[in-house]
Amino acid sequence: MKQHYFLSHFKSSLIPALLLLVTCSLSSCFLKQDRTTTVYGTITDQNGKPVDSIMVIAQGTRYLTFETLNHTYSDRNGYFEMVMDVPKKFGTLDLVIPFYPTKNPKYQNNYKGKHTTKNDVRTNNCCTASIGEKTKYDFQLIPK
């Protein structure tokens, strides 16, 4: 008798739990993930002074290919910011300060690299931003 009561009680509580699980799973399939991504920060020289006119590029990555999604230049305070809706085909977003001689001449002519800080923590691996979130990158440029 006890075994029958346990099984009927188990079945009656299992069905609503399964329905809830299926409903939650189906509704999450139809929800749109917010892929609005903000990357911002500052670019300074070795003395901590702002550096203007340095190009920063945001690249979407998919497998082993990169596609430029946005770009900007640092302002006179060394500040840059990009807000973009990252297409679903991209799994990650990378930030790059390119060495292009025609588009980023100030960087190429005066600097040989950079030290990077992500969300106020120094990092050696550069520069992946979290899709759907705000990520801060500060760059301190190393003079030639």
C-alpha positions in Angstrom: 0.0 0.0 0.0 2.8 2.4 0.8 4.5 1.7 -2.5 1.3 2.5 -4.4 0.9 5.8 -2.6 4.5 6.8 -3.3 4.2 6.0 -7.0 1.0 7.9 -7.5 2.4 10.9 -5.5 5.6 10.8 -7.6 3.7 10.7 -10.9 1.4 13.6 -9.9 4.3 15.8 -9.0 6.5 14.7 -11.9 4.0 15.8 -14.6 3.8 19.5 -13.6 7.5 19.6 -13.2 8.0 18.3 -16.7 5.5 20.7 -18.1 7.3 23.6 -16.4 10.6 22.4 -17.8 9.3 22.1 -21.4 7.6 25.5 -21.2 10.7 27.2 -20.0 12.8 25.5 -22.6 10.5 26.5 -25.4 10.1 30.1 -24.3 13.9 30.6 -24.1 14.1 29.4 -27.7 12.0 32.3 -28.8 13.6 35.0 -26.7 15.9 37.4 -28.4 19.3 37.6 -26.8 20.4 41.2 -26.4 23.7 41.4 -28.4 24.2 45.2 -27.9 27.8 45.5 -27.0 29.7 48.5 -25.7 33.4 48.8 -25.6 35.0 51.9 -24.2 38.2 53.1 -22.5 41.1 55.4 -22.7 44.4 55.5 -24.5 47.4 57.1 -22.8 51.1 57.4 -23.3 53.8 56.0 -20.9 53.3 59.1 -18.6 49.6 58.6 -18.4 48.7 61.5 -20.6 45.8 61.1 -23.1 46.6 60.2 -26.7 44.2 61.4 -29.4 43.7 60.1 -32.9 44.4 56.4 -32.3 42.2 54.1 -34.2 40.4 51.3 -32.4 38.6 48.5 -34.4 35.9 46.1 -33.2 36.1 42.8 -35.1 33.5 40.0 -35.0 35.1 36.6 -35.0 33.6 33.5 -36.5 35.8 30.4 -36.7 39.1 31.7 -37.9 37.8 34.7 -39.8 37.5 38.3 -38.7 35.1 41.0 -39.9 35.3 44.7 -39.0 32.0 45.7 -37.3 32.9 49.2 -36.1 35.8 51.6 -35.6 36.5 54.8 -33.9 39.4 57.1 -32.9 40.4 58.3 -29.5 39.4 61.9 -28.7 41.6 64.6 -27.2 41.1 63.1 -23.8 42.2 59.7 -25.1 38.6 58.4 -24.7 37.0 56.0 -27.2 33.6 54.3 -27.2 31.7 52.0 -29.6 28.2 50.7 -29.2 27.1 48.0 -31.7 24.6 45.2 -32.1 26.8 42.2 -32.8 25.2 39.8 -35.4 24.5 36.3 -34.2 26.9 34.8 -36.7 29.8 36.1 -34.5 30.8 34.2 -31.4 33.2 36.8 -30.0 34.2 40.4 -30.4 37.8 41.5 -30.5 39.3 45.0 -30.1 42.3 45.9 -32.1 44.6 48.9 -32.4 45.9 48.3 -35.9 49.3 49.2 -37.4 47.8 50.5 -40.6 50.1 53.2 -41.9 47.4 55.2 -43.7 44.6 54.9 -41.1 46.6 54.8 -37.9 49.8 56.8 -38.7 50.2 58.3 -35.2 50.3 54.8 -33.6 52.6 53.4 -36.2 55.0 56.3 -36.2 55.3 56.8 -32.5 54.5 53.6 -30.7 55.7 49.9 -30.8 53.0 48.3 -28.6 50.8 48.7 -25.6 50.0 47.6 -22.1 46.3 46.5 -21.7 43.9 46.8 -18.8 40.5 45.1 -19.1 37.8 46.3 -16.6 40.6 47.8 -14.5 42.6 44.6 -14.3 45.9 44.3 -16.2 45.9 41.6 -18.8 48.4 40.1 -21.2 45.8 38.5 -23.4 44.1 41.1 -25.6 41.3 42.0 -26.3 38.0 40.1 -26.3 34.8 41.9 -25.3 31.8 40.2 -23.9 28.9 40.2 -26.3 25.8 41.8 -24.9 27.7 43.6 -22.2 29.9 46.6 -21.5 33.6 46.1 -21.5 36.3 48.6 -20.6 39.7 48.5 -22.2 42.4 51.0 -21.3 45.6 51.0 -23.4 48.9 52.5 -22.3 51.1 52.9 -25.4 54.8 52.0 -25.4 57.0 54.6 -27.3 59.4 53.5 -30.0 
